[in-house]
Amino acid sequence: MATIMHPYDPTEVQAETNPLLQYFMRHSGPVIHKWVDYFDVYHRTFQRFRGKPIKFLEIGVQNGGSAHMWREYFGPQATIIGVDIDPACKALENDGFEIWIGDQADPDFWENFLRVHPQFDIVLDDGGHTMEQQIVTFESLFPALVDGGVYLCEDTHTSYFPMHGGGLRKPGTFHEYVKELVDRMHAWYHAPIAAVAEASYAAKNLYAMTVFDSIVVMEKRLKNMPVALARGYQSHTPVPLALTFLDTRRLFGVPDEGSEPQG
Ligand SMILES: C[S@@+](CC[C@H](N)C(=O)[O-])C[C@H]1O[C@@H](n2cnc3c(N)ncnc32)[C@H](O)[C@@H]1O
């Protein structure tokens, strides 16, 4: 007879150390529906913001269960704003949350929104999860993050779901977009030399991307042009005391007329 794996039990594994999971396990208010592994990703990503006067935006409010969870987790100093396409979500304003009604796939909606709220510490996309929604929302809101802010897009397994516009390695999915961002982060090392002078936005602002199962976290941090320095005494293999990325790309044969211009 085949062995049935015991289902992952969050109460045993993490609940003692993860306040979000503790909140979830004892929750009896408006429904929160989450993949259990998300709580670990949330906590490791967001814990440094707890108790601080941050601005937090959640796309996808639904019944408001998660908004209450974030209030408890981040504390009273946090400003929590929600966006949803469903006008019924406005009711959550009675609980002290600011709620905007709009379509996250509409860049004009974000343009108006950002006029009122130009900066956030954290953006969490738990909206409709289609490819267009995830990409438009990221492109509209990542620039609005503060230096040191984080962007978290969840349910990215929809990149493989036909009903969301997904499919394995299908052009235009969020995960294909993320793979492209890896190249754009590294524009210093491959873009045409003329474009490198500007470098790509991602090369200068996207400090790190962490890909979890079904979640991608993007950290924003303004970055300097890459420089390698040598310290210590030189022995049998002398190395240059300083190398910029320009020296390095030439040293390793990257042509000045490199590949794609990067945005
Ligand atoms: C998964 S639910 C959010 C759950 C909520 N974050 C929670 O954990 O309690 C997704 C929400 O996204 C909203 N949504 C779907 N398409 C949207 C769109 N195009 N723009 C904004 N919100 C959208 C839905 O109305 C729904 O309330």
The ligand as an SDF file (V2000), in Angstrom:
LIG
                    3D

 27 29  0  0  0  0  0  0  0  0999 V2000
   -7.4910   36.3330   -2.9740 C   0  0  0  0  0  0  0  0  0  0  0  0
   -8.6400   37.6140   -2.7170 S   0  0  0  0  0  0  0  0  0  0  0  0
   -7.8220   38.6190   -1.5300 C   0  0  0  0  0  0  0  0  0  0  0  0
   -7.7980   37.9830   -0.1860 C   0  0  0  0  0  0  0  0  0  0  0  0
   -7.3270   38.8700    0.9400 C   0  0  0  0  0  0  0  0  0  0  0  0
   -6.0260   39.4440    0.6780 N   0  0  0  0  0  0  0  0  0  0  0  0
   -7.2250   38.0240    2.2050 C   0  0  0  0  0  0  0  0  0  0  0  0
   -6.1930   37.3540    2.3740 O   0  0  0  0  0  0  0  0  0  0  0  0
   -8.1730   38.0450    2.9780 O   0  0  0  0  0  0  0  0  0  0  0  0
   -8.4800   38.4810   -4.2200 C   0  0  0  0  0  0  0  0  0  0  0  0
   -9.1890   39.8170   -4.2900 C   0  0  0  0  0  0  0  0  0  0  0  0
   -8.6940   40.4760   -5.4590 O   0  0  0  0  0  0  0  0  0  0  0  0
   -9.7300   41.2290   -6.0120 C   0  0  0  0  0  0  0  0  0  0  0  0
   -9.4650   41.4750   -7.4340 N   0  0  0  0  0  0  0  0  0  0  0  0
   -9.6660   40.6430   -8.4810 C   0  0  0  0  0  0  0  0  0  0  0  0
   -9.3440   41.2440   -9.6260 N   0  0  0  0  0  0  0  0  0  0  0  0
   -8.9220   42.4900   -9.3120 C   0  0  0  0  0  0  0  0  0  0  0  0
   -8.4780   43.5980  -10.0840 C   0  0  0  0  0  0  0  0  0  0  0  0
   -8.3920   43.5280  -11.4110 N   0  0  0  0  0  0  0  0  0  0  0  0
   -8.1170   44.7220   -9.4330 N   0  0  0  0  0  0  0  0  0  0  0  0
   -8.2100   44.8050   -8.0800 C   0  0  0  0  0  0  0  0  0  0  0  0
   -8.6330   43.7750   -7.2950 N   0  0  0  0  0  0  0  0  0  0  0  0
   -8.9900   42.6340   -7.9040 C   0  0  0  0  0  0  0  0  0  0  0  0
  -10.9900   40.3840   -5.7790 C   0  0  0  0  0  0  0  0  0  0  0  0
  -12.1460   41.1990   -5.8060 O   0  0  0  0  0  0  0  0  0  0  0  0
  -10.7010   39.7550   -4.4260 C   0  0  0  0  0  0  0  0  0  0  0  0
  -11.3180   40.5000   -3.4010 O   0  0  0  0  0  0  0  0  0  0  0  0
  1  2  1  0
  2  3  1  0
  2 10  1  0
  3  4  1  0
  4  5  1  0
  5  6  1  0
  5  7  1  0
  7  8  2  0
  7  9  1  0
 10 11  1  0
 11 12  1  0
 11 26  1  0
 12 13  1  0
 13 14  1  0
 13 24  1  0
 14 15  1  0
 14 23  1  0
 15 16  2  0
 16 17  1  0
 17 18  1  0
 17 23  2  0
 18 19  1  0
 18 20  2  0
 20 21  1  0
 21 22  2  0
 22 23  1  0
 24 25  1  0
 24 26  1  0
 26 27  1  0
M  CHG  2   2   1   9  -1
M  END
$$$$
